[in-house]
Amino acid sequence: MVMAGKYRDRITIQPATATTSTVGQTEYTYPAGTQEMTWARVEQATERKGPDGDVQASGSEVYVIYLRNRSGMDYRSRIQIPNGETLQVVGISVDVLGVEMTVEAEKADL
């Protein structure tokens, strides 16, 4: 169940736009006009669970972000959090009702 009072952080979702370079490779850009702001809960995590449920130490900063389900978010999306850091989405899960989304993200290489 979504509890709106728990969403206290204002985040900016940056969807990726695919373009083809002159050599035929797909490149992703994040145009300013496509950004969307929303409320979320951002928590910093220091570890992540592997595919079999085992906890794995992470060499990078990992964040877990809880927000209402967004249909346009995918693994190419970036999220800017209140402290100014830009994160790259690495994991997405949606609750069984399709209401709340949990996103795992790491610092993006800019």
C-alpha positions in Angstrom: 0.0 0.0 0.0 1.3 3.5 -0.9 1.6 5.8 2.0 1.9 9.3 0.6 3.3 10.8 3.8 6.4 8.7 3.5 7.4 10.3 0.1 9.3 13.3 1.4 12.1 13.6 -1.2 11.6 15.5 -4.5 13.3 13.7 -7.3 13.7 14.3 -11.0 13.3 11.4 -13.4 15.3 11.8 -16.6 14.1 9.4 -19.4 16.7 8.4 -22.0 16.3 9.4 -25.7 18.0 7.0 -28.1 19.9 8.4 -31.2 22.1 6.7 -33.7 25.7 8.0 -34.1 27.4 8.4 -37.4 29.0 5.0 -37.0 25.7 3.3 -36.3 25.9 2.9 -32.5 22.9 3.7 -30.3 23.7 6.6 -27.9 21.5 7.8 -25.1 20.9 11.5 -24.2 18.9 13.0 -21.4 17.2 16.2 -22.9 16.1 18.8 -20.3 12.6 19.1 -21.7 11.7 15.5 -20.9 12.4 15.6 -17.2 9.6 14.8 -14.7 9.6 15.7 -11.0 7.8 13.6 -8.4 7.8 12.7 -4.7 9.7 9.7 -3.5 11.5 8.2 -0.5 15.2 7.9 -1.1 17.4 5.6 1.1 21.1 5.0 0.8 22.0 1.3 0.9 25.5 -0.2 1.1 24.6 -3.7 -0.2 22.4 -5.4 -2.7 20.8 -8.8 -2.9 21.9 -11.1 -5.6 19.6 -13.2 -7.9 19.5 -16.0 -5.3 18.8 -13.7 -2.4 22.3 -13.6 -1.0 23.5 -10.2 0.2 26.4 -8.9 -1.9 28.8 -6.1 -0.9 28.7 -3.3 -3.4 31.8 -1.3 -4.5 29.6 1.7 -5.4 27.0 3.8 -3.6 23.6 2.1 -4.0 20.3 3.9 -3.4 16.8 2.4 -3.0 14.0 4.7 -4.2 10.3 4.1 -3.4 7.8 6.0 -5.5 4.4 5.6 -7.2 4.5 3.4 -10.3 5.8 5.2 -13.4 5.2 3.5 -16.8 8.0 5.4 -18.6 10.8 4.4 -16.3 13.3 1.8 -17.5 16.9 0.8 -17.1 18.1 3.6 -19.2 16.5 6.3 -17.0 18.4 8.5 -14.6 17.2 10.0 -11.4 18.5 13.2 -9.7 18.0 13.1 -6.0 17.8 16.0 -3.5 21.6 16.0 -2.6 22.3 16.8 -6.3 23.7 13.4 -7.3 22.6 11.8 -10.5 21.8 8.1 -10.3 21.5 5.4 -13.0 18.7 2.9 -12.6 20.0 -0.7 -12.2 16.9 -2.5 -10.9 13.1 -2.0 -10.9 10.3 -3.9 -9.2 6.6 -3.1 -8.9 4.3 -4.3 -6.1 1.5 -6.8 -7.0 -1.1 -4.1 -7.2 1.0 -2.1 -9.7 0.9 0.9 -7.4 4.3 1.3 -5.9 7.7 1.0 -7.6 11.0 0.2 -5.9 14.1 1.3 -7.9 17.7 0.4 -7.2 20.1 3.0 -8.5 23.9 3.7 -8.5 25.9 6.9 -9.1 25.9 7.6 -12.8 29.0 8.0 -14.8 28.5 11.5 -16.3 
